[in-house]
Each structure stands twice: as structure tokens, then as C-alpha cells.
Amino acid sequence: MITSFFNKSKPNNYIIIFLLALIGFVIAITKYNTLPLNLYNGLKLTLNFGLTYLSIFVINFIVKRNDLTKDNTYAVLAYVIGLLLFPQTFLNVKIIVSNLFIILALRRLLSLSSQKNTIKKLLDFGVLIAIATLFNKWALTGFVLVFIALVYNPEKRFNYWLLPFVGFLSISILSYVVYLYMPNLLSYIDVVFYYKWLTFKTYNWKFNFALVVFLILTLISLLYYLQGIKNKKRIKQPAFYLVVFSWVVFCFITLIQPTKTSSEVLFLFMPSSIIIANSLQGNSIKIVNDIILGICFISVIIITFI
């Protein structure tokens, strides 16, 4: 029943997606927020929700523009399930902003297969990754994705390999100039790449339980996803492979975050949602999909009320 409802892109689907995201936001405020609820903090939290929901719209645009899923809303549903399992992701504005710009950067790479405006897309990627890095230093790891994308790109030009660096350096130099004249404006930026590996001992049982559920769902879906790539059009295959590589890179970004606030798993949601969506639409046994989604929602209830 759940699978059938989200099987087509309908206005009602997006209303449900918004309500589910809002539920996750309310859970985050009531159970995990440590800031006093005044007007200033309320506006900050509202901004967090707005940026998170903007990410959902961007992902929906990406999957439809690049034909990464069929005409359904499974990808945004999977993304919102992630938000419900980890409502703490609503509370860290730096990770929310960094994640949004990484998604926008990945969007430019996924559209390279059209072989249109390649130079602009590569410059945009460098700029967007640089902005993401301002808010989270380890977002720089996402830069490796452009080299993977260029390997698959049928246009083999040397200048293409330099363009992302030009975009990245332009923002880096501009940021440094701003820092020289207004150091307080960029004082929050860390200049040292320090890290701390994620372990199950880092978090409480609720987070570990949610992480296990989400990873199992993603890994099982990944098996179906990889098998399905062979059936895609040859020109579309690089984009599907790039999603897999981005999932690996974002796993690394999540694992190595120096400050563990539970919100770092947000980086995983974008590639995972596309992988899960392809698995759901590719499975002809709808009852199995309903059981999987049912387990996810039951897990949300367990984490929230126990």
C-alpha cells in the first residue's frame, strides 16, 4: 500500500513528504534540541528546516532531470525516512548547508552525460565544492568525484581536468580576501583537517539502531541497484555509477567527521535515497517493499517513543 501510493509523482505525495519532514523536525526540537526556544533560536531552527526541505526539492529535480528513477517519489521518500530515523540532522546548520552545496555540485556532474555546457558545469562543480568546504572541511573529499566523472566522460580534453581547480581556487582566494579584511565574518572556519573515526561506541543505542536499519536497507538496495545498471542505456550508465562512488565518498566524509553530533549522517542521505528508490521501483513484489518501508517506520516509532 505504501509503495503503491508513492509509485507516481502526484501533488498529494509531496504534501505527505512535507508532513513527514515536519514530523521529523518537531521530533528534533522536542527531543534533541538543547537551545532555549526563543525568537532568535526559533528563526535559526526554521531556517534549518527550510534548507533541509530545499535539499529534498533539489534531489527530486536531480533524479527526474537525469532519469535516475522512474516517474515516482521513492527517492524523496527514502530521504525523508533518513530524516525521521536521524532527526538530529535538522539541528546542525553547517552540515545542512555543506550537504546542500555538495548535492548541487553532484548535480552538475550527473548532467555531464548530456555533453552540453561541460566547461560551465565543471567550473560550477569547483565553486560549489569550495563553498561546501567553507562549512565543513571534509566536504573537500567530494572533489574526487569530478575525476571519476571525467574518466567516464566521452570528451577527453586536458583542460577539463583543470577547470574544477579554477572554480575551487576562485572561491578559496575570495574567501581569503574576505578573511583578511573581515576576520570575524569567517572566524568559524577551521583551517586544520582534524578527524575522529566513527564507532558504535560514539553514540547511544537509538542512533546505533537507526544506523544499522538504514545501512542494511541501503546495502541490500545497493545489490539490486548494481545489477540494474547493466540494463540502463549506455549513455546513462556513468551517472548511475557516479551515484555509487558518491555513496562511498560520503560514507568516508561521515566516518571521519571530527565532531560527532549525529547530524553527520546527513551526507549519506542523497546517494542512499537514489539507490533505495531504484531498488523499490525494480522490485516487482510490492508486498516486500511495503514490509521494508513498514520496518523503517516502525523503527522510527521505536526510536522516538522508547
C-alpha positions in Angstrom: 0.0 0.0 0.0 2.8 2.4 0.9 4.7 1.5 -2.2 1.7 2.0 -4.5 0.9 5.4 -3.0 4.4 6.8 -3.9 4.6 4.9 -7.2 3.6 8.0 -9.1 4.6 11.7 -8.8 1.4 13.3 -7.6 0.8 16.6 -5.7 -0.6 14.6 -2.7 2.8 12.8 -2.4 4.7 16.0 -1.8 2.2 17.1 0.8 2.8 13.8 2.6 6.6 14.2 2.2 6.3 17.7 3.7 4.3 16.5 6.7 6.8 13.6 7.3 9.7 16.1 7.2 7.8 18.4 9.5 7.3 15.5 12.0 11.0 14.8 11.9 11.6 18.5 12.6 9.2 18.5 15.6 10.9 15.4 17.0 14.3 17.1 16.6 13.1 20.2 18.5 11.3 18.3 21.3 13.8 15.5 21.9 17.3 16.7 20.8 17.4 20.5 20.8 19.4 21.9 23.6 19.0 25.6 22.8 16.4 27.7 24.6 13.3 28.2 22.5 13.2 32.0 21.9 12.5 34.0 18.8 16.2 34.1 17.6 16.7 30.3 18.0 13.3 29.7 16.6 14.2 31.5 13.4 17.5 29.6 13.2 15.7 26.3 13.5 13.1 27.3 10.9 16.0 28.2 8.6 17.4 24.7 9.2 14.1 23.2 8.2 13.8 25.3 5.1 17.3 24.4 3.9 16.7 20.8 4.6 13.4 20.8 2.7 15.2 22.7 -0.1 17.6 19.8 -0.3 14.6 17.4 -0.9 13.4 19.6 -3.8 16.9 19.6 -5.3 17.2 15.8 -5.1 13.7 15.4 -6.7 14.8 17.7 -9.5 18.1 15.8 -10.0 16.6 12.3 -10.2 13.9 13.5 -12.7 16.2 15.6 -14.8 18.8 12.8 -15.1 16.3 9.9 -15.3 17.9 8.3 -12.2 14.5 6.9 -11.2 11.2 6.4 -12.9 8.2 8.8 -12.5 7.8 8.2 -8.8 8.7 9.8 -5.4 10.6 7.0 -3.9 13.9 9.0 -3.7 12.4 11.8 -1.7 10.5 9.3 0.5 13.8 7.5 1.2 15.4 10.8 2.0 12.7 11.7 4.5 12.9 8.3 6.1 16.5 9.1 6.8 15.4 12.4 8.4 12.9 10.6 10.6 15.5 8.0 11.6 18.0 10.7 12.4 16.1 13.9 13.4 19.3 15.3 14.9 20.2 16.2 11.3 17.9 19.2 11.5 20.0 20.9 14.2 23.4 21.4 12.6 23.2 24.3 10.2 26.8 24.0 9.0 26.3 20.3 7.9 22.9 21.2 6.4 24.4 24.0 4.2 27.5 21.9 3.3 25.3 19.0 2.3 23.1 21.2 0.2 26.1 22.6 -1.8 27.5 19.1 -2.2 24.2 17.9 -3.6 24.2 20.9 -6.0 27.8 20.1 -7.0 26.9 16.5 -7.7 24.0 17.6 -9.8 26.5 19.3 -12.2 28.5 16.1 -12.5 25.4 13.9 -13.1 24.4 16.0 -16.0 27.8 15.7 -17.8 26.4 12.8 -19.9 24.4 15.3 -21.9 27.7 16.8 -23.2 26.2 20.3 -23.1 27.8 23.2 -21.2 30.6 20.9 -20.0 33.0 23.8 -19.2 30.4 25.7 -17.2 29.4 22.5 -15.3 33.0 21.7 -14.3 33.6 25.3 -13.1 30.3 25.2 -11.2 31.4 22.0 -9.5 34.6 23.5 -8.3 32.8 26.6 -7.0 30.1 24.6 -5.2 32.5 22.2 -3.6 34.6 25.1 -2.4 31.5 26.7 -0.7 30.6 23.4 0.8 34.2 23.1 2.2 33.7 26.5 3.9 31.0 25.0 6.1 32.6 21.5 6.5 36.3 21.0 5.8 35.9 17.3 4.9 33.5 18.1 2.1 36.7 18.7 0.1 36.8 14.9 -0.2 33.9 15.2 -2.6 36.4 16.7 -5.1 37.5 13.2 -6.1 34.1 12.7 -7.7 34.9 15.0 -10.6 37.9 12.9 -11.6 35.7 9.8 -11.6 33.1 11.6 -13.7 35.8 12.8 -16.2 37.0 9.2 -16.7 33.5 8.3 -17.9 33.2 11.4 -19.9 33.5 10.6 -23.7 35.1 14.1 -24.3 38.8 13.6 -23.4 40.2 17.1 -23.1 43.1 18.1 -20.9 41.6 21.5 -19.9 38.5 19.7 -18.4 40.7 18.3 -15.7 41.9 21.9 -14.8 38.5 23.6 -14.7 37.3 22.3 -11.3 40.5 23.6 -9.7 39.9 27.0 -11.3 36.4 27.2 -9.8 37.6 25.9 -6.4 40.6 28.4 -6.3 38.4 31.3 -7.2 36.2 30.8 -4.1 39.2 30.0 -1.9 41.0 33.2 -2.9 37.8 35.3 -2.5 37.3 33.7 1.0 40.9 34.5 2.0 40.5 38.2 0.9 37.3 38.4 2.9 39.0 36.9 5.9 41.9 39.4 5.7 39.5 42.4 5.9 36.7 40.9 8.0 38.3 38.1 10.1 35.3 37.9 12.4 33.0 37.0 9.5 34.8 33.8 8.7 36.2 33.1 12.2 34.1 29.9 12.3 36.1 28.3 9.5 38.6 25.6 10.7 41.9 25.7 8.8 43.1 22.3 10.2 41.9 19.0 8.9 41.5 17.0 12.1 39.3 13.9 12.4 37.8 11.3 14.6 36.6 8.0 13.2 33.0 7.0 13.8 32.4 3.9 16.1 29.3 2.4 17.6 30.6 3.4 21.0 30.3 7.1 20.0 26.5 7.1 20.1 23.6 5.8 22.2 21.6 2.7 21.3 18.9 4.7 19.5 21.4 6.2 17.0 23.1 2.8 16.6 19.8 1.1 16.0 18.8 3.6 13.4 22.2 3.4 11.7 22.0 -0.4 11.4 18.5 -0.2 9.9 19.5 2.5 7.4 22.7 0.8 6.4 21.1 -2.6 6.0 18.4 -1.1 3.8 21.0 0.8 1.7 23.3 -2.2 1.3 20.6 -4.6 0.2 19.3 -1.9 -2.2 22.8 -1.5 -3.5 22.9 -5.1 -4.7 19.8 -4.6 -6.7 21.0 -1.2 -7.9 24.3 -2.5 -9.3 22.5 -5.3 -11.1 20.1 -2.9 -12.7 22.8 -0.6 -14.1 23.6 -3.1 -16.8 20.0 -2.7 -18.1 20.3 1.1 -18.4 21.2 3.0 -21.6 24.9 3.1 -22.2 24.9 6.9 -22.1 23.1 6.9 -18.7 25.3 4.3 -17.0 28.1 6.8 -15.9 25.6 8.8 -13.9 24.4 5.6 -12.1 27.9 4.6 -11.3 28.7 8.1 -10.1 25.9 7.7 -7.5 27.7 4.6 -6.2 31.0 6.3 -6.0 29.4 9.3 -4.3 27.9 7.0 -1.7 31.4 5.6 -0.9 32.9 9.1 -0.7 30.1 10.4 1.5 30.5 7.4 3.8 34.1 8.5 4.3 33.0 12.1 5.0 30.6 10.8 7.6 33.0 8.5 9.2 35.8 11.0 9.6 33.9 14.0 11.0 35.9 15.3 14.0 32.8 16.4 16.0 30.2 13.7 16.3 26.8 15.3 16.7 24.8 12.5 14.9 23.9 15.1 12.2 26.9 14.0 10.1 24.9 11.1 8.6 23.0 13.7 6.6 25.8 13.4 3.9 24.7 9.8 3.3 21.1 10.6 2.5 21.3 11.8 -1.1 23.1 8.9 -2.7 21.3 6.4 -0.4 17.9 7.7 -1.4 18.6 7.2 -5.1 19.9 3.7 -4.5 16.9 2.8 -2.4 14.5 4.3 -4.8 15.9 2.2 -7.7 15.6 -0.9 -5.6 12.0 -0.2 -4.6 10.9 0.5 -8.2 12.8 -2.5 -9.5 11.2 -5.0 -7.1 8.0 -6.4 -8.7 6.9 -7.9 -5.4 5.2 -4.9 -3.9 4.4 -6.6 -0.6 8.2 -6.9 0.1 8.6 -3.2 -0.5 5.7 -2.5 1.9 7.3 -4.7 4.6 10.7 -2.9 4.1 9.1 0.6 4.4 6.9 -0.7 7.3 10.0 -1.8 9.2 11.6 1.7 8.6 8.5 3.5 10.0 8.3 1.1 13.0 12.0 1.8 13.7 11.1 5.5 13.7 8.4 4.9 16.3 10.7 2.8 18.5 13.5 5.4 18.4 11.1 8.2 19.1 8.9 6.8 21.9 11.0 4.2 23.7 
